[in-house]
Amino acid sequence: MNVVREDIDGLNALLKVTVNPEDYQAKVKETLNKYRKTANVPGFRPGHVPFGLIQKQYGKPVLLEELNKVVNESLQKFLSENKVEILGNPIPKQGEDVKGDFNKPEDFVFTYEIGLAPEVKVGLSKKNKYDYIKVKVDQKLIDKQVEDLRRRYGKLISSEEVGESDMIMAQFVELNEDESIKEGGILHSSTISMEFVEDKKVSKSLKGKKVGDKLIVSPASVSKGPKDAAAMLGIEESALETISDKFQITINEIKGMELADLNVELFDKLFGEGEVKDEKAFIERVKADLDGMFVNDSDRIFTRDVYDDLISKTEVSLPDEFLKRWIKMSNEKEITDEQIEADYENYSKSLKWQLIQGNIFKSNDIKLENEEVIDFTKGLLVSNYAQYGMPAPEDEELTKSAMQVLQNQEEANRVYDMLAERKLTGYFKNTVKMNEKEVSYDEFVEIASK
């Protein structure tokens, strides 16, 4: 067996694999003998079929399978021993047949194309400056958070008339275009949350209404979207196109939220017994929690900005034509050249980022150790428990759960990506110069959504 590399240019090369009879003959013969022992051929007892007959019937497919195995092993061994970094996998040379006679097997020569990984250099230092966007936690934001917390632990009470954040229990009746009741139309009781009524004209028409009042609305104007509108009317979402956009609603009940009092009972529910003892300490805790709440989002925006800058400024050349052929050959479903061209820019951008990130990790000895992956997964699980107000299990059980999560390849990839991004963000924050910039919550949301 012999593998020879022929460079075409800095990004493309050929690997020529010469396979001799001694590389495959023994294995082929061994496999055919196994077939001979079990083959069921009319006129011959099992195990007594002539070898020549077995070879004639199965020889070529067995030879092809063995050659494929031998060639793949030799390619991987060559790439590993010579530390050749490639993109994708080797693919058969386009337009070049295998040299050798399968009917009279002797020497075979297989030619493969490979795409070479380019050398990537990432130069980040304190000379690189990036904004680090933070939310300005002002009194307006604190007041809103306090109200949300009081609302969460508040209780519903009956109201005499509709207010801006009340819940309306109403009967919906489908109407004709002339606003008469539609015979056989929809009749359904549901709720309207005033907080989600974004149409100002409709919101104004509802405010001040009392139990027993009637008015005509469009379901779309009092819901959060098609799915919510369908649920409100008790129908399938697909049926929305076939119904009227005029409904008469009769208000049957109005519920308002009575906010929880700011007292020790509420503080204990929110933060644990004795953690917060008075209103002043409560406000300070709310502010601190808000500051911490936005850190992950600030990190994501910061990392995204550095990512965009590195993608645009780091020179990364790719063996594009090779990669397009590799994508087509390796795709499980048939894919056209037009589809590849349409999506190739996104693919190449993703690949460039992988190479940039790989260079950063390698150059700075950043690793994802198995123990810290497990600890990180445990942290995610603890957060999930906390989100549902549940205490985390003991460490032994938590470790077992983390291991189960990591056995799922899709979940494991997600965990590794999250941990890699956290390490990358930490590297960026320690390496570049950050210009902290405070913005309002609304500005922050706008920046984050870009």
C-alpha positions in Angstrom: 0.0 0.0 0.0 1.3 3.4 -0.9 -0.2 6.9 -0.6 1.3 9.8 -2.6 0.3 13.5 -2.2 0.3 15.8 -5.1 -0.4 19.5 -4.4 -2.4 21.4 -6.9 -2.3 24.8 -5.1 -2.3 26.0 -1.5 -5.8 24.8 -0.9 -6.2 21.7 -3.1 -4.3 18.5 -3.4 -4.6 14.9 -4.7 -4.0 11.7 -2.8 -3.1 8.7 -4.9 -3.6 5.4 -3.2 -1.9 2.3 -4.7 -3.3 -1.0 -3.4 -1.4 -4.2 -4.1 -2.9 -7.7 -4.1 -1.3 -8.5 -0.7 -3.3 -5.7 0.8 -6.7 -7.2 0.0 -6.4 -10.9 -1.2 -6.4 -12.6 2.2 -9.4 -10.7 3.5 -11.4 -11.3 0.2 -10.6 -15.0 0.4 -11.6 -15.2 4.0 -15.0 -13.5 3.3 -15.7 -15.7 0.3 -15.0 -18.8 2.4 -17.5 -17.6 5.0 -20.0 -17.2 2.1 -19.2 -20.7 0.9 -20.0 -22.3 4.3 -23.5 -20.7 4.3 -24.4 -20.4 0.6 -27.5 -22.2 -0.5 -26.9 -23.3 -4.1 -29.2 -25.9 -5.8 -27.3 -29.1 -6.4 -24.8 -28.6 -3.7 -24.8 -29.4 0.0 -24.2 -26.4 2.3 -20.5 -26.0 2.8 -19.6 -28.0 -0.3 -20.2 -25.3 -3.0 -17.1 -25.0 -5.2 -15.0 -22.0 -4.3 -14.9 -20.9 -8.0 -18.7 -20.7 -8.1 -18.8 -18.6 -5.0 -16.0 -16.3 -6.4 -17.9 -15.9 -9.6 -21.1 -15.0 -7.8 -19.8 -12.8 -5.0 -16.2 -12.1 -5.8 -16.6 -8.6 -7.3 -18.9 -7.1 -4.6 -16.7 -8.5 -1.9 -13.5 -7.2 -3.6 -15.1 -3.7 -3.9 -16.1 -3.7 -0.3 -12.7 -4.7 0.9 -10.9 -2.2 -1.4 -13.2 0.6 -0.1 -12.3 -0.4 3.5 -8.5 -0.6 2.8 -8.4 2.7 0.9 -10.4 4.6 3.6 -8.1 3.3 6.3 -5.0 4.2 4.4 -6.3 7.7 3.7 -7.1 8.4 7.3 -3.7 6.9 8.4 -1.8 9.1 5.9 -3.7 12.3 7.0 -3.1 11.5 10.7 0.5 10.6 10.5 1.4 13.5 8.3 -0.8 15.9 10.2 -2.6 17.1 7.1 -5.6 19.4 8.1 -8.4 19.1 5.6 -11.9 20.4 5.2 -14.6 17.9 4.7 -13.5 14.5 3.6 -11.5 13.1 0.6 -13.7 12.6 -2.4 -12.9 10.5 -5.6 -11.2 12.6 -8.3 -13.8 14.1 -10.6 -13.7 12.5 -14.1 -10.9 10.0 -13.2 -11.7 6.3 -13.1 -10.0 3.8 -10.8 -6.9 2.3 -12.5 -7.2 -1.5 -12.3 -9.1 -4.5 -13.6 -11.8 -5.8 -11.3 -12.2 -9.0 -13.4 -8.4 -9.7 -13.1 -7.5 -8.0 -9.9 -3.9 -7.0 -9.4 -2.7 -3.4 -8.5 -5.3 -0.7 -8.1 -4.8 3.1 -8.0 -7.4 5.3 -6.5 -7.2 9.1 -6.8 -8.9 11.4 -4.3 -9.3 15.1 -4.0 -8.8 16.9 -0.7 -9.4 20.5 0.4 -6.7 21.8 2.6 -7.5 23.8 5.7 -6.1 27.3 5.2 -3.7 28.9 7.7 -5.7 31.4 9.9 -4.1 34.1 12.0 -6.3 36.0 14.5 -4.7 39.1 15.9 -6.6 40.5 18.9 -5.1 42.7 21.5 -5.9 45.8 23.6 -5.6 47.8 20.4 -8.9 46.4 19.3 -11.8 48.3 20.9 -15.4 47.2 21.1 -18.5 48.7 22.8 -19.9 46.6 25.7 -23.6 47.5 25.8 -25.2 47.5 29.2 -28.8 48.3 30.3 -29.2 51.4 32.3 -31.2 50.2 35.3 -33.1 53.4 36.0 -36.1 54.0 38.3 -38.6 53.3 35.5 -37.1 49.8 34.9 -37.0 49.1 38.7 -40.6 50.2 39.1 -41.7 48.0 36.2 -39.9 45.0 37.7 -41.4 45.6 41.1 -44.9 45.8 39.6 -44.2 42.5 37.7 -43.1 40.8 40.9 -46.1 42.1 42.8 -48.4 41.0 39.9 -46.8 37.5 39.9 -47.8 37.0 43.5 -51.0 39.0 43.4 -54.6 37.7 43.1 -57.5 38.2 40.7 -60.5 40.2 41.9 -63.7 41.2 40.2 -63.8 44.6 38.7 -66.7 46.8 37.9 -65.4 48.1 34.6 -62.5 47.2 32.2 -59.1 48.7 33.0 -55.9 48.7 30.9 -54.5 45.5 32.4 -57.7 43.6 33.2 -58.9 40.2 31.9 -62.3 40.0 30.2 -64.4 36.9 30.2 -66.6 37.2 27.1 -68.9 35.3 24.7 -67.9 35.5 21.0 -70.7 35.4 18.4 -69.8 35.3 14.7 -71.6 38.0 12.6 -72.4 38.5 8.9 -71.1 41.4 7.0 -74.2 43.5 7.8 -73.5 42.7 11.5 -76.4 40.3 11.9 -75.8 37.1 13.8 -74.5 34.4 11.4 -76.7 31.3 11.3 -74.6 28.3 12.3 -71.6 30.6 13.0 -69.2 30.4 15.8 -70.4 30.7 19.4 -67.7 30.4 22.0 -66.7 31.8 25.4 -63.1 32.9 26.0 -60.9 35.5 27.6 -59.3 38.7 26.4 -56.2 40.1 28.1 -56.1 43.8 27.8 -52.3 43.8 28.1 -52.2 42.0 24.7 -54.6 44.3 22.9 -52.2 46.4 20.8 -54.8 48.2 18.6 -55.2 51.5 20.4 -58.6 52.2 19.0 -59.9 48.7 20.1 -58.3 49.1 23.5 -59.9 52.5 24.0 -63.3 51.1 23.0 -63.0 48.3 25.6 -61.8 50.4 28.5 -64.6 51.5 30.8 -67.0 48.8 29.6 -69.1 46.9 32.2 -70.5 43.4 32.6 -73.3 42.9 30.1 -72.0 45.4 27.6 -71.7 44.3 24.0 -69.5 45.5 21.2 -68.2 44.4 17.8 -64.5 43.5 17.3 -62.2 41.5 15.0 -60.6 38.5 16.7 -57.3 39.5 15.3 -57.4 42.8 17.2 -57.9 41.3 20.6 -55.4 38.4 20.3 -51.6 37.9 20.1 -51.6 36.3 16.7 -53.3 33.6 14.5 -52.6 30.8 16.9 -54.0 32.8 19.9 -57.0 34.0 17.8 -57.9 30.4 16.8 -57.7 29.2 20.5 -59.9 32.1 21.5 -62.6 31.0 19.1 -62.2 27.3 19.7 -61.2 26.5 16.1 -58.3 25.2 14.1 -55.8 27.9 13.0 -56.3 26.8 9.4 -60.1 27.7 9.7 -59.3 31.4 10.4 -59.4 32.2 6.6 -62.9 30.9 6.3 -64.6 32.8 9.0 -65.9 36.4 9.4 -63.7 39.1 10.9 -66.6 40.6 12.7 -67.7 39.1 16.1 -70.0 40.4 18.8 -68.6 40.0 22.2 -70.7 40.1 25.4 -68.8 40.9 28.6 -69.7 38.3 31.2 -67.0 39.0 33.8 -64.1 41.4 34.4 -61.1 40.3 36.5 -58.5 42.7 37.7 -55.2 42.0 39.4 -54.7 43.0 43.0 -51.0 43.4 43.4 -49.3 41.7 46.4 -48.3 44.0 49.2 -44.7 44.9 49.7 -44.1 43.1 52.9 -41.9 40.4 54.5 -44.3 37.7 53.3 -43.6 38.7 49.6 -39.9 39.1 50.2 -39.6 35.6 51.7 -41.5 34.1 48.7 -39.2 35.8 46.3 -35.8 35.5 47.9 -36.0 33.0 50.7 -36.8 33.4 54.3 -34.9 36.3 56.0 -32.9 37.2 52.9 -34.6 40.6 52.5 -36.1 42.3 55.5 -37.5 45.7 54.4 -38.6 47.6 51.3 -35.2 49.4 50.9 -33.3 46.1 50.9 -36.0 44.8 48.4 -35.4 47.6 46.0 -31.6 47.2 46.2 -32.0 43.4 45.5 -34.3 44.1 42.6 -31.7 46.5 41.1 -28.9 44.0 41.6 -30.9 41.2 40.0 -31.7 43.4 37.0 -28.1 44.2 36.6 -27.3 40.5 36.7 -30.2 39.6 34.4 -28.8 41.4 31.5 -25.2 40.3 31.8 -25.7 37.3 29.5 -27.4 39.4 26.9 -24.7 42.0 27.1 -22.1 39.3 26.6 -23.9 37.9 23.6 -24.1 41.3 21.9 -20.4 41.9 22.6 -19.4 38.5 21.3 -21.6 39.0 18.2 -19.9 42.3 17.5 -16.4 40.8 17.8 -17.5 37.8 15.7 -18.8 40.1 12.9 -15.6 42.1 13.0 -13.4 39.0 12.8 -15.4 37.5 10.0 -15.1 40.7 7.9 -11.4 41.4 8.7 -9.8 38.0 9.0 -8.5 36.7 5.7 -9.6 33.1 5.2 -9.4 31.5 1.7 -11.3 28.3 1.1 -11.2 25.6 -1.6 -14.7 26.6 -2.8 -15.1 24.3 -5.8 -13.9 21.3 -3.8 -16.3 22.1 -0.9 -19.3 22.5 -3.3 -18.5 19.0 -4.8 -18.1 17.6 -1.3 -21.4 19.1 -0.1 -23.2 17.5 -3.1 -21.6 14.1 -2.6 -22.0 14.0 1.2 -25.6 15.2 1.4 -28.0 12.5 2.4 -30.7 13.9 0.2 -30.2 14.8 -3.4 -29.2 18.5 -3.8 -28.8 20.5 -7.0 -25.9 22.8 -7.9 -28.4 25.7 -7.8 -29.3 24.9 -4.2 -25.6 24.7 -3.2 -24.8 28.0 -4.8 -27.8 29.7 -3.1 -26.7 28.6 0.4 -22.9 28.5 -0.1 -22.3 32.0 1.3 -23.9 31.0 4.6 -22.0 27.7 4.7 -18.6 29.3 3.9 -19.2 32.0 6.5 -20.0 29.3 9.1 -16.9 27.4 8.1 -14.7 30.5 8.3 -15.9 31.1 11.8 -15.1 27.5 12.8 -11.5 28.0 11.5 -11.2 31.4 13.3 -12.5 29.9 16.5 -10.3 26.9 16.2 -7.2 29.1 15.8 -8.2 31.1 18.9 -8.6 28.0 21.0 -5.4 26.4 19.7 -3.3 29.5 20.0 -4.4 30.3 23.5 -4.6 26.7 24.7 -8.3 26.9 25.4 -9.8 23.5 26.0 -13.1 21.9 26.9 -12.2 19.4 29.6 -14.6 16.6 30.3 -15.0 17.5 34.0 -15.9 21.1 33.3 -18.4 20.0 30.5 -20.2 17.9 33.2 -20.1 20.7 35.7 -21.5 23.2 33.1 -24.3 20.7 32.3 -25.1 20.4 36.0 -25.3 24.2 36.2 -27.8 24.2 33.3 -29.9 21.6 35.0 -29.9 23.6 38.3 -31.1 26.7 36.4 -33.9 24.6 34.9 -35.0 23.4 38.3 -34.9 27.0 39.7 -36.9 28.2 36.7 -39.8 26.0 37.8 -39.3 26.8 41.5 -37.9 23.3 42.3 -34.9 22.5 44.4 -32.0 20.8 42.7 -31.3 17.2 43.6 -28.2 16.0 45.5 -24.9 16.2 43.6 -24.7 12.5 42.9 -28.1 12.4 41.2 -27.4 15.7 39.4 -24.1 14.3 38.0 -26.0 11.2 36.8 -28.6 13.4 35.1 -25.9 15.5 33.4 -24.2 12.3 32.1 -27.6 11.2 30.6 -28.0 14.6 28.9 -24.5 14.3 27.4 -25.3 10.8 26.0 -27.7 12.4 23.6 -25.5 13.7 20.7 -27.8 16.6 19.8 -27.9 17.8 23.4 -24.2 17.2 23.9 -23.4 19.4 20.9 -25.6 22.1 22.3 -23.9 22.0 25.6 -20.4 22.0 24.0 -21.4 25.0 21.8 -22.7 27.0 24.8 -19.5 26.3 26.8 -17.3 27.1 23.9 -19.1 30.4 23.4 -18.7 31.2 27.1 -15.0 30.5 27.0 -14.7 32.6 23.8 -16.5 35.5 25.4 -14.2 35.3 28.4 -11.2 35.3 26.1 -12.5 38.4 24.2 -13.2 40.3 27.4 -9.7 39.6 28.7 -8.0 40.4 25.4 -9.6 43.4 23.8 -10.4 46.9 25.1 -14.1 47.2 26.1 -15.9 50.5 26.1 -18.8 50.2 28.5 -21.8 52.0 27.1 -25.1 52.3 29.0 -28.4 52.5 27.0 -32.1 52.4 27.9 -33.9 49.1 28.0 -35.7 49.8 24.8 -32.5 50.7 23.0 -30.9 47.6 24.4 -33.7 45.4 23.0 -33.4 47.1 19.6 -29.6 46.5 19.6 -30.0 42.8 20.7 -32.6 42.1 18.0 -30.3 43.2 15.1 
